[in-house]
Amino acid sequence: DLYISGRHLPLREIPRIGFLAGLRFRRSNLYPSLHPGIPPQLPLNVTILDKRTHRIVAAFSLTDKTRTFQEVPPARAGNLGGAPCSGRHPSDFTYDLRLG
């Protein structure tokens, strides 16, 4: 399972390709910008969880000071109990952290 900042990110299966999901988040709030009232959503923490054992396999973090994800100790993964990411429609492949 994949978690983004504590929220489950559902992966969609694409036959003969594999599993995928898209995620929109706000990295900065530069002026001028579309929707300047929405704050940045960093750090962005990605946690990979083994479904069978419910143990963290790996954890990564993207901060305002880094341009790429950095691996972090599993203990820094944080709480994984947030509301699942959701799209506007059940058929969506892309989720938007700004929407809730």
All heavy atoms as an XYZ file, in Angstrom:
789
protein
N       0.839     -1.185      0.000
C       0.000      0.000      0.000
C       0.882      1.245      0.000
O       1.978      1.241      0.526
C      -0.890      0.035      1.233
C      -2.091     -0.888      1.110
O      -2.366     -1.372      0.005
O      -2.747     -1.128      2.118
N       0.364      2.295     -0.553
C       1.093      3.545     -0.665
C       0.352      4.625      0.117
O      -0.866      4.771     -0.022
C       1.184      3.934     -2.141
C       2.049      5.117     -2.515
C       3.498      4.877     -2.128
C       1.946      5.379     -4.011
N       1.087      5.360      0.948
C       0.509      6.438      1.747
C       1.243      7.732      1.428
O       2.460      7.754      1.325
C       0.627      6.133      3.239
C      -0.319      5.060      3.685
C      -0.016      3.719      3.499
C      -1.529      5.382      4.288
C      -0.892      2.736      3.887
C      -2.406      4.393      4.682
C      -2.088      3.078      4.479
O      -2.963      2.095      4.866
N       0.474      8.810      1.302
C       1.026     10.133      1.046
C       0.656     11.026      2.229
O      -0.533     11.259      2.471
C       0.459     10.749     -0.249
C       0.653      9.817     -1.435
C       1.049     12.120     -0.495
C       2.086      9.554     -1.803
N       1.647     11.452      2.975
C       1.422     12.283      4.171
C       0.340     11.685      5.068
O      -0.551     12.374      5.544
C       1.083     13.713      3.761
O       2.194     14.279      3.094
N       0.413     10.378      5.255
C      -0.497      9.675      6.152
C      -1.809      9.251      5.537
O      -2.622      8.584      6.176
N      -2.054      9.601      4.280
C      -3.313      9.271      3.610
C      -3.092      8.180      2.572
O      -2.158      8.251      1.772
C      -3.876     10.523      2.935
C      -4.153     11.641      3.927
C      -4.550     12.908      3.248
N      -5.770     12.702      2.481
C      -6.276     13.597      1.649
N      -5.667     14.753      1.475
N      -7.372     13.353      0.988
N      -3.948      7.166      2.588
C      -3.835      6.061      1.639
C      -4.061      6.583      0.222
O      -5.009      7.322     -0.040
C      -4.865      4.978      1.967
C      -4.747      3.787      1.071
N      -5.694      3.477      0.140
C      -3.780      2.855      0.963
C      -5.337      2.392     -0.503
N      -4.170      1.998     -0.028
N      -3.148      6.230     -0.693
C      -3.265      6.603     -2.097
C      -3.603      5.341     -2.888
O      -2.746      4.477     -3.082
C      -1.959      7.217     -2.620
C      -1.967      7.644     -4.085
C      -2.907      8.823     -4.295
C      -0.571      7.998     -4.549
N      -4.862      5.197     -3.321
C      -5.244      3.995     -4.067
C      -4.532      3.927     -5.408
O      -4.433      4.927     -6.116
C      -6.752      4.158     -4.273
C      -7.187      5.243     -3.363
C      -5.985      6.095     -3.112
N      -4.043      2.768     -5.727
C      -3.433      2.532     -7.029
C      -4.460      1.846     -7.917
O      -5.202      0.985     -7.461
C      -2.185      1.653     -6.894
C      -1.055      2.233     -6.054
C       0.050      1.201     -5.897
C      -0.504      3.497     -6.686
N      -4.511      2.244     -9.168
C      -5.440      1.649    -10.127
C      -4.667      0.681    -11.003
O      -3.571      0.982    -11.462
C      -6.051      2.738    -11.000
C      -6.847      3.782    -10.255
C      -8.249      3.331     -9.896
N      -8.989      2.821    -11.002
C      -9.735      3.548    -11.827
N      -9.845      4.836    -11.649
N     -10.371      2.973    -12.824
N      -5.259     -0.483    -11.255
C      -4.611     -1.470    -12.115
C      -4.945     -1.188    -13.570
O      -6.111     -0.990    -13.922
C      -5.037     -2.884    -11.745
C      -4.304     -3.927    -12.551
C      -4.590     -5.341    -12.113
O      -5.495     -5.539    -11.290
O      -3.902     -6.244    -12.604
N      -3.910     -1.173    -14.384
C      -4.055     -1.010    -15.821
C      -3.594     -2.330    -16.437
O      -2.427     -2.710    -16.292
C      -3.172      0.147    -16.362
C      -3.451      1.437    -15.611
C      -3.359      0.313    -17.853
C      -4.863      1.942    -15.730
N      -4.500     -3.069    -17.083
C      -4.120     -4.366    -17.650
C      -2.882     -4.263    -18.534
O      -2.726     -3.317    -19.299
C      -5.350     -4.776    -18.466
C      -6.481     -4.041    -17.806
C      -5.897     -2.736    -17.343
N      -1.994     -5.223    -18.399
C      -0.751     -5.360    -19.163
C       0.246     -4.236    -18.906
O       1.291     -4.188    -19.533
C      -1.038     -5.500    -20.659
C      -1.810     -6.749    -21.018
C      -1.966     -6.904    -22.508
N      -2.573     -5.764    -23.167
C      -3.878     -5.606    -23.367
N      -4.714     -6.521    -22.939
N      -4.339     -4.541    -23.996
N      -0.060     -3.312    -18.014
C       0.875     -2.229    -17.704
C       1.318     -2.290    -16.256
O       2.496     -2.246    -15.951
C       0.257     -0.845    -18.013
C       0.036     -0.706    -19.508
C       1.142      0.272    -17.490
C      -0.658      0.566    -19.918
N       0.372     -2.397    -15.336
C       0.691     -2.428    -13.910
C      -0.258     -1.540    -13.134
O      -1.409     -1.357    -13.505
N       0.238     -0.970    -12.058
C      -0.573     -0.133    -11.180
C      -0.063      1.298    -11.245
O       1.138      1.533    -11.357
C      -0.479     -0.636     -9.740
C      -1.108     -1.976     -9.553
C      -0.380     -3.134     -9.763
C      -2.435     -2.091     -9.161
C      -0.954     -4.374     -9.593
C      -3.019     -3.325     -8.993
C      -2.276     -4.473     -9.211
N      -0.982      2.279    -11.154
C      -0.556      3.662    -11.179
C      -1.548      4.554    -10.444
O      -2.681      4.178    -10.187
C      -0.351      4.166    -12.615
C      -1.568      4.232    -13.526
C      -2.206      5.601    -13.442
C      -1.126      3.986    -14.949
N      -1.079      5.735    -10.122
C      -1.902      6.804     -9.545
C      -1.163      8.108     -9.781
O       0.063      8.141     -9.842
C      -2.132      6.592     -8.058
N      -1.913      9.166     -9.926
C      -1.327     10.489    -10.062
C      -1.685     11.308     -8.835
O      -2.734     11.108     -8.227
N      -0.812     12.225     -8.476
C      -1.053     13.044     -7.291
C      -0.693     14.490     -7.588
O       0.387     14.781     -8.088
C      -0.201     12.542     -6.120
C      -0.377     13.301     -4.822
C      -1.730     12.983     -4.200
C       0.735     12.973     -3.865
N      -1.626     15.387     -7.287
C      -1.370     16.822     -7.407
C      -1.220     17.382     -6.004
O      -2.011     17.077     -5.125
C      -2.531     17.512     -8.110
C      -2.613     17.189     -9.567
C      -3.883     17.747    -10.168
N      -4.236     19.041     -9.636
C      -4.391     20.134    -10.346
N      -4.218     20.084    -11.642
N      -4.744     21.268     -9.790
N      -0.201     18.191     -5.826
C       0.007     18.840     -4.534
C       0.635     20.199     -4.805
O       1.113     20.481     -5.895
C       0.895     17.992     -3.615
C       2.313     17.890     -4.070
C       3.285     18.720     -3.545
C       2.686     16.966     -5.037
C       4.602     18.638     -3.973
C       3.989     16.870     -5.469
C       4.950     17.711     -4.934
N       0.630     21.020     -3.796
C       1.172     22.367     -3.952
C       2.560     22.438     -3.330
O       2.717     22.271     -2.127
C       0.265     23.366     -3.268
C       0.734     24.786     -3.482
C      -0.404     25.568     -3.938
N      -0.001     26.694     -4.735
C      -0.840     27.634     -5.038
N      -2.071     27.573     -4.609
N      -0.451     28.624     -5.782
N       3.566     22.688     -4.161
C       4.941     22.772     -3.670
C       5.279     24.169     -3.177
O       6.019     24.337     -2.229
C       5.917     22.368     -4.770
C       7.354     22.452     -4.314
C       8.321     21.969     -5.358
N       9.672     22.113     -4.872
C      10.297     21.252     -4.091
N       9.686     20.160     -3.715
N      11.528     21.476     -3.683
N       4.755     25.189     -3.843
C       5.077     26.563     -3.456
C       3.850     27.447     -3.634
O       2.847     27.038     -4.204
C       6.246     27.091     -4.273
O       5.875     27.183     -5.636
N       3.962     28.660     -3.175
C       2.873     29.614     -3.261
C       3.433     30.937     -3.777
O       3.338     31.962     -3.120
C       2.214     29.779     -1.897
C       0.893     30.480     -1.995
O       0.385     30.717     -3.080
N       0.321     30.820     -0.857
N       4.060     30.876     -4.936
C       4.690     32.058     -5.515
C       3.634     33.035     -6.026
O       2.538     32.643     -6.398
C       5.617     31.651     -6.660
C       6.744     30.690     -6.286
C       7.482     30.266     -7.533
C       7.680     31.343     -5.293
N       3.983     34.295     -6.048
C       3.064     35.309     -6.549
C       3.524     35.735     -7.931
O       4.716     35.962     -8.129
C       3.037     36.527     -5.627
C       2.090     37.587     -6.120
C       0.743     37.506     -5.820
C       2.540     38.618     -6.921
C      -0.144     38.459     -6.298
C       1.673     39.577     -7.407
C       0.329     39.486     -7.092
O      -0.540     40.417     -7.566
N       2.689     35.891     -8.920
C       1.273     35.572     -8.904
C       1.076     34.073     -9.119
O       1.891     33.418     -9.764
C       0.706     36.358    -10.076
C       1.842     36.439    -11.049
C       3.102     36.466    -10.205
N       0.005     33.553     -8.589
C      -0.289     32.139     -8.774
C      -1.799     31.937     -8.787
O      -2.561     32.783     -8.332
C       0.337     31.300     -7.661
O      -0.294     31.569     -6.433
N      -2.188     30.824     -9.311
C      -3.587     30.447     -9.287
C      -3.916     29.980     -7.877
O      -3.188     29.178     -7.303
C      -3.824     29.318    -10.297
C      -5.255     28.932    -10.584
C      -6.033     30.114    -11.162
C      -5.270     27.784    -11.582
N      -4.948     30.476     -7.288
C      -5.367     30.144     -5.918
C      -4.268     30.456     -4.895
O      -3.751     29.567     -4.227
C      -5.782     28.678     -5.799
C      -6.800     28.270     -6.804
N      -8.046     28.833     -6.862
C      -6.755     27.369     -7.802
C      -8.736     28.287     -7.849
N      -7.973     27.398     -8.443
N      -3.877     31.712     -4.748
C      -2.798     32.054     -3.811
C      -3.135     31.778     -2.348
O      -2.241     31.735     -1.518
C      -2.584     33.552     -4.059
C      -3.841     34.031     -4.655
C      -4.412     32.882     -5.428
N      -4.390     31.551     -2.032
C      -4.762     31.280     -0.648
C      -4.509     29.846     -0.215
O      -4.610     29.521      0.966
N      -4.180     28.957     -1.147
C      -3.907     27.561     -0.792
C      -2.437     27.450     -0.411
O      -1.555     27.749     -1.207
C      -4.230     26.616     -1.970
C      -5.726     26.696     -2.299
C      -3.838     25.179     -1.619
C      -6.106     25.934     -3.547
N      -2.153     27.024      0.811
C      -0.753     26.948      1.251
C      -0.019     25.750      0.640
O      -0.642     24.781      0.210
C      -0.881     26.786      2.765
C      -2.190     26.102      2.957
C      -3.085     26.622      1.860
N       1.308     25.803      0.615
C       2.093     24.646      0.164
C       1.816     23.431      1.053
O       1.486     23.570      2.224
C       3.538     25.106      0.310
C       3.466     26.590      0.278
C       2.161     26.945      0.915
N       1.957     22.254      0.474
C       1.676     21.010      1.202
C       2.956     20.204      1.414
O       3.014     19.018      1.115
C       0.635     20.207      0.438
C      -0.678     20.944      0.390
C      -1.565     20.437     -0.713
O      -1.137     20.250     -1.833
N      -2.811     20.215     -0.379
N       3.960     20.867      1.919
C       5.225     20.218      2.207
C       5.463     20.221      3.707
O       4.984     21.120      4.388
C       6.376     20.938      1.498
C       6.339     20.877     -0.015
C       7.479     21.688     -0.600
C       6.400     19.468     -0.529
N       6.119     19.262      4.269
C       6.772     18.159      3.566
C       5.749     17.155      3.049
O       4.682     16.976      3.632
C       7.661     17.527      4.631
C       6.977     17.816      5.913
C       6.311     19.167      5.712
N       6.100     16.516      1.952
C       5.283     15.467      1.366
C       5.968     14.150      1.713
O       7.087     13.892      1.281
C       5.196     15.657     -0.145
C       4.181     14.800     -0.872
C       2.767     15.183     -0.441
C       4.327     14.983     -2.369
N       5.307     13.351      2.521
C       5.885     12.089      2.983
C       5.227     10.925      2.263
O       3.999     10.835      2.227
C       5.697     11.933      4.487
C       6.374     13.052      5.242
O       7.539     13.334      5.005
N       5.660     13.713      6.117
N       6.041     10.055      1.687
C       5.562      8.875      0.974
C       5.998      7.652      1.770
O       7.175      7.500      2.100
C       6.134      8.807     -0.455
C       5.726      7.523     -1.141
C       5.701     10.021     -1.253
N       5.033      6.798      2.082
C       5.307      5.594      2.854
C       4.795      4.382      2.093
O       3.654      4.384      1.631
C       4.623      5.658      4.234
O       5.012      6.874      4.874
C       5.017      4.481      5.099
N       5.627      3.369      1.970
C       5.236      2.113      1.331
C       5.054      1.085      2.439
O       5.964      0.842      3.225
C       6.296      1.651      0.319
C       6.506      2.735     -0.734
C       5.892      0.323     -0.313
C       7.686      2.502     -1.640
N       3.860      0.494      2.475
C       3.492     -0.441      3.539
C       3.248     -1.816      2.933
O       2.568     -1.936      1.904
C       2.219      0.071      4.224
C       1.798     -0.576      5.510
C       2.735     -0.178      6.644
C       0.378     -0.158      5.851
N       3.787     -2.858      3.561
C       3.534     -4.236      3.130
C       2.121     -4.619      3.574
O       1.816     -4.588      4.764
C       4.560     -5.171      3.763
C       4.439     -6.599      3.273
O       3.320     -7.076      3.038
O       5.487     -7.253      3.144
N       1.249     -4.979      2.628
C      -0.147     -5.311      2.950
C      -0.264     -6.507      3.882
O      -1.138     -6.542      4.738
C      -0.926     -5.637      1.676
C      -1.360     -4.466      0.884
C      -2.222     -4.948     -0.266
C      -2.699     -3.802     -1.103
N      -3.581     -4.260     -2.175
N       0.588     -7.492      3.695
C       0.472     -8.722      4.489
C       0.905     -8.530      5.933
O       0.241     -8.993      6.855
C       1.297     -9.839      3.842
C       0.774    -10.275      2.499
C       1.675    -11.344      1.933
N       3.072    -10.896      2.021
C       3.869    -10.737      1.000
N       3.450    -11.000     -0.200
N       5.102    -10.332      1.162
N       2.008     -7.848      6.131
C       2.553     -7.719      7.483
C       2.203     -6.390      8.151
O       2.412     -6.223      9.345
C       4.092     -7.837      7.457
O       4.633     -6.751      6.694
C       4.535     -9.167      6.867
N       1.694     -5.441      7.360
C       1.376     -4.090      7.858
C       2.614     -3.407      8.436
O       2.525     -2.636      9.379
C       0.238     -4.124      8.882
C      -1.016     -4.663      8.305
N      -1.799     -3.952      7.437
C      -1.621     -5.861      8.448
C      -2.837     -4.687      7.085
N      -2.754     -5.848      7.674
N       3.755     -3.695      7.834
C       5.007     -3.056      8.236
C       5.475     -2.116      7.144
O       5.253     -2.354      5.961
C       6.087     -4.100      8.511
C       5.800     -4.896      9.748
C       6.946     -5.783     10.082
N       6.661     -6.401     11.362
C       7.574     -6.718     12.218
N       8.837     -6.493     11.948
N       7.249     -7.283     13.353
N       6.161     -1.077      7.563
C       6.677     -0.104      6.615
C       7.875     -0.692      5.881
O       8.823     -1.161      6.501
C       7.059      1.197      7.343
C       5.802      1.843      7.923
C       7.777      2.148      6.397
C       6.061      3.040      8.798
N       7.804     -0.681      4.557
C       8.884     -1.179      3.717
C       9.902     -0.065      3.465
O      11.102     -0.292      3.533
C       8.324     -1.704      2.380
C       9.442     -2.107      1.441
C       7.366     -2.853      2.627
N       9.407      1.139      3.165
C      10.279      2.279      2.896
C       9.511      3.568      3.126
O       8.286      3.596      3.042
C      10.805      2.225      1.462
N      10.249      4.639      3.413
C       9.640      5.954      3.607
C      10.534      7.005      2.961
O      11.756      6.915      3.021
C       9.450      6.236      5.092
N       9.890      8.005      2.340
C      10.589      9.065      1.639
C       9.945     10.395      1.976
O       8.767     10.455      2.294
C      10.535      8.848      0.118
C      11.068      7.512     -0.304
C      10.231      6.411     -0.383
C      12.405      7.357     -0.611
C      10.712      5.174     -0.765
C      12.901      6.127     -0.993
C      12.051      5.032     -1.062
N      10.718     11.481      1.868
C      10.186     12.801      2.175
C      10.684     13.814      1.155
O      11.832     13.766      0.713
C      10.611     13.221      3.585
O      10.038     14.455      3.925
N       9.785     14.732      0.774
C      10.115     15.850     -0.092
C       9.833     17.112      0.708
O       8.724     17.307      1.196
C       9.255     15.823     -1.358
C       9.466     16.962     -2.347
C      10.846     16.866     -2.990
C       8.382     16.932     -3.410
N      10.837     17.966      0.872
C      10.667     19.181      1.662
C      10.874     20.408      0.784
O      11.255     20.286     -0.388
C      11.671     19.236      2.838
O      12.987     19.416      2.305
C      11.624     17.972      3.675
N      10.662     21.570      1.364
C      10.887     22.803      0.614
C      12.368     23.047      0.349
O      12.719     23.901     -0.457
C      10.260     23.985      1.337
C      10.829     24.199      2.723
O      11.454     23.271      3.278
O      10.651     25.301      3.258
N      13.243     22.285      0.977
C      14.681     22.450      0.795
C      15.296     21.400     -0.134
O      16.474     21.443     -0.425
C      15.378     22.410      2.152
C      14.958     23.578      3.036
C      15.652     23.540      4.355
C      15.282     24.631      5.294
N      14.099     25.389      5.084
N      14.489     20.436     -0.583
C      14.984     19.383     -1.472
C      14.205     19.395     -2.781
O      13.056     19.798     -2.828
C      14.856     17.990     -0.830
O      13.488     17.712     -0.559
C      15.660     17.895      0.447
N      14.856     18.956     -3.847
C      14.207     18.888     -5.166
C      13.800     17.463     -5.502
O      13.078     17.240     -6.462
C      15.155     19.405     -6.245
C      15.564     20.843     -6.078
C      14.463     21.845     -6.210
N      13.905     21.898     -7.550
C      12.786     22.529     -7.842
N      12.121     23.149     -6.927
N      12.332     22.532     -9.067
N      14.311     16.491     -4.751
C      13.956     15.093     -4.969
C      13.588     14.465     -3.627
O      13.915     14.984     -2.567
C      15.132     14.306     -5.583
O      16.249     14.364     -4.682
C      15.541     14.875     -6.935
N      12.910     13.335     -3.710
C      12.555     12.613     -2.489
C      13.810     12.027     -1.853
O      14.670     11.487     -2.545
C      11.563     11.492     -2.794
C      10.165     11.976     -2.998
C       9.691     12.274     -4.256
C       9.320     12.133     -1.910
C       8.406     12.732     -4.446
C       8.029     12.579     -2.083
C       7.566     12.885     -3.346
N      13.891     12.147     -0.537
C      15.001     11.592      0.224
C      14.470     10.470      1.098
O      13.423     10.625      1.737
C      15.627     12.677      1.112
C      16.067     13.927      0.361
C      17.167     13.648     -0.634
O      18.142     12.993     -0.327
N      16.999     14.144     -1.863
N      15.183      9.347      1.123
C      14.757      8.249      1.984
C      14.939      8.655      3.441
O      15.920      9.292      3.803
C      15.550      6.982      1.686
C      14.980      5.757      2.374
C      15.488      4.457      1.811
O      16.369      4.474      0.923
O      15.002      3.416      2.265
N      13.954      8.307      4.260
C      13.999      8.621      5.685
C      13.774      7.333      6.469
O      13.218      6.371      5.946
C      12.939      9.682      6.090
C      13.213     11.006      5.391
C      11.535      9.198      5.801
N      14.202      7.291      7.733
C      13.959      6.099      8.544
C      12.453      5.851      8.693
O      11.676      6.806      8.804
C      14.578      6.449      9.901
C      15.520      7.577      9.631
C      14.966      8.312      8.461
N      12.018      4.597      8.687
C      10.590      4.286      8.830
C       9.950      4.929     10.061
O       8.768      5.258     10.039
C      10.554      2.764      8.919
C      11.770      2.337      8.166
C      12.803      3.389      8.457
N      10.716      5.148     11.105
C      10.165      5.763     12.314
C       9.678      7.188     12.055
O       8.827      7.694     12.777
C      11.213      5.761     13.420
N      10.195      7.836     11.009
C       9.779      9.202     10.675
C       8.606      9.246      9.712
O       8.215     10.315      9.244
C      10.950      9.976     10.061
C      11.995     10.324     11.095
C      13.038     11.278     10.594
N      12.521     12.363      9.775
C      13.233     12.996      8.852
N      14.480     12.644      8.639
N      12.724     13.971      8.151
N       8.016      8.084      9.409
C       6.913      8.024      8.449
C       5.662      8.711      8.978
O       4.838      9.185      8.212
C       6.605      6.572      8.090
N       5.501      8.792     10.273
C       4.344      9.483     10.844
C       3.104      8.613     10.897
O       3.127      7.414     10.622
N       2.002      9.232     11.216
C       0.725      8.546     11.345
C       0.177      8.191      9.965
O       0.153      9.020      9.071
C      -0.255      9.461     12.099
C      -1.588      8.810     12.329
O      -1.765      7.628     12.060
N      -2.528      9.572     12.825
N      -0.299      6.957      9.808
C      -0.840      6.511      8.529
C      -2.356      6.386      8.588
O      -2.950      5.622      7.849
C      -0.212      5.172      8.124
C       1.299      5.168      7.978
C       1.781      3.796      7.567
C       1.758      6.214      6.990
N      -2.999      7.136      9.450
C      -4.435      6.988      9.637
C      -5.279      8.091      9.054
O      -6.444      8.222      9.399
N      -4.746      8.895      8.157
C      -5.522      9.994      7.592
C      -6.592      9.504      6.625
O      -6.612      8.350      6.214
N      -7.478     10.397      6.252
C      -8.522     10.063      5.275
C      -7.876      9.684      3.954
O      -6.899     10.311      3.547
C      -9.457     11.252      5.092
N      -8.395      8.670      3.268
C      -7.812      8.275      1.985
C      -7.880      9.396      0.962
O      -8.801     10.214      0.989
C      -8.672      7.095      1.536
C      -9.458      6.682      2.708
C      -9.527      7.846      3.634
N      -6.918      9.430      0.064
C      -6.968     10.376     -1.042
C      -8.145      9.984     -1.936
O      -8.427      8.801     -2.119
C      -5.684     10.313     -1.873
S      -4.211     10.822     -0.972
N      -8.816     10.966     -2.474
C      -9.942     10.653     -3.352
C      -9.965     11.650     -4.494
O      -9.473     12.765     -4.378
C     -11.261     10.695     -2.585
O     -11.480     11.974     -2.051
N     -10.555     11.224     -5.590
C     -10.705     12.089     -6.750
C     -12.122     12.627     -6.800
O     -12.963     12.312     -5.959
N     -12.361     13.437     -7.790
C     -13.709     13.987     -7.958
C     -14.687     12.916     -8.422
O     -15.867     12.971     -8.124
C     -13.688     15.129     -8.958
C     -12.997     16.351     -8.430
C     -13.125     17.486     -9.433
N     -12.429     18.652     -8.952
C     -13.032     19.667     -8.351
N     -14.317     19.640     -8.163
N     -12.335     20.695     -7.940
N     -14.194     11.933     -9.182
C     -15.033     10.874     -9.726
C     -14.401      9.523     -9.415
O     -13.179      9.410     -9.356
C     -15.186     11.034    -11.237
C     -15.723     12.371    -11.637
N     -17.039     12.734    -11.453
C     -15.119     13.443    -12.186
C     -17.219     13.969    -11.874
N     -16.051     14.433    -12.326
N     -15.203      8.468     -9.229
C     -14.640      7.139     -8.926
C     -13.677      6.622     -9.987
O     -12.819      5.811     -9.698
C     -15.878      6.239     -8.842
C     -17.013      7.162     -8.544
C     -16.668      8.474     -9.192
N     -13.799      7.108    -11.221
C     -12.919      6.625    -12.289
C     -11.605      7.398    -12.368
O     -10.765      7.095    -13.207
C     -13.643      6.720    -13.632
O     -13.983      8.073    -13.902
N     -11.402      8.393    -11.508
C     -10.185      9.214    -11.554
C      -8.930      8.397    -11.242
O      -8.937      7.528    -10.388
C     -10.252     10.364    -10.546
C     -11.151     11.490    -11.012
O     -11.583     11.450    -12.181
O     -11.419     12.390    -10.205
N      -7.848      8.734    -11.950
C      -6.531      8.175    -11.672
C      -5.684      9.187    -10.907
O      -4.644      8.864    -10.395
C      -5.789      7.832    -12.967
C      -6.305      6.617    -13.650
C      -7.362      6.699    -14.532
C      -5.743      5.380    -13.394
C      -7.836      5.574    -15.157
C      -6.216      4.249    -14.027
C      -7.273      4.343    -14.911
N      -6.120     10.427    -10.894
C      -5.367     11.502    -10.266
C      -6.094     11.999     -9.035
O      -7.296     12.210     -9.054
C      -5.181     12.674    -11.252
O      -4.521     12.189    -12.413
C      -4.347     13.769    -10.642
N      -5.340     12.184     -7.966
C      -5.890     12.674     -6.698
C      -5.246     14.016     -6.409
O      -4.119     14.279     -6.778
C      -5.599     11.666     -5.589
C      -6.109     10.298     -5.935
C      -5.258      9.335     -6.459
C      -7.447      9.990     -5.773
C      -5.738      8.091     -6.809
C      -7.926      8.741     -6.128
C      -7.072      7.803     -6.642
O      -7.548      6.567     -6.992
N      -5.976     14.872     -5.739
C      -5.532     16.223     -5.474
C      -5.544     16.460     -3.972
O      -6.614     16.475     -3.357
C      -6.446     17.213     -6.181
C      -5.891     18.618     -6.237
O      -5.111     18.978     -5.334
O      -6.240     19.344     -7.178
N      -4.365     16.618     -3.350
C      -4.301     16.832     -1.906
C      -5.008     18.122     -1.509
O      -5.482     18.251     -0.392
C      -2.846     16.888     -1.435
C      -2.100     15.573     -1.386
C      -0.691     15.798     -0.864
C      -2.813     14.554     -0.535
N      -5.100     19.080     -2.429
C      -5.727     20.350     -2.098
C      -7.233     20.214     -1.910
O      -7.859     21.073     -1.317
C      -5.461     21.370     -3.207
C      -3.984     21.673     -3.374
C      -3.738     22.531     -4.576
N      -4.249     21.882     -5.761
C      -4.499     22.510     -6.910
N      -4.281     23.793     -7.002
N      -4.953     21.862     -7.948
N      -7.832     19.143     -2.419
C      -9.282     18.987     -2.335
C      -9.753     18.292     -1.085
O     -10.913     18.046     -0.906
C      -9.801     18.235     -3.578
C      -9.557     18.938     -4.904
C     -10.081     18.085     -6.038
C     -10.212     20.291     -4.913
N      -8.854     17.935     -0.227
C      -9.353     17.408      1.022
C      -8.760     16.186      1.508
O      -9.084     15.582      2.410
